[in-house]
């Protein structure tokens, strides 16, 4: 709502917070993009609700043969290495594959999941 009076397109405003490719596809399907100052307050509220309630429903997988660790997740610099607690949100803990930790294939992710879970479990 802070940019309600701007001539910027909806997709431009959303692109400041979300990946561009996601915004393009989302707008094509759910909300045609136009300048922000051309939406009513009700329309913007509906767009916000639709975006916040949007669910991802996977259509399938590539199977176990293609499964492997990927990059990304919660930055380890944002967590206490002793407790796995968020430095930004006290009482919020992150463990396992949700944390940006990568290693060799072959079960190391299981070890990380167990070790980080154990560490957090000592303080929760």
Buried (B, 14 or more C-beta within 10 A) or exposed (E): EEBEEEEBBBBBBBBEEEEEEEBBEBBEEEBEBEBBEEBEEEEBEBBEEEBEEEEEEEEEEEEEEEEEEEEEBBEEEBBBEEBBBBEEEEEEBBBBBEBBBBEEEEEEBEEBBEEBBEBBEEEE
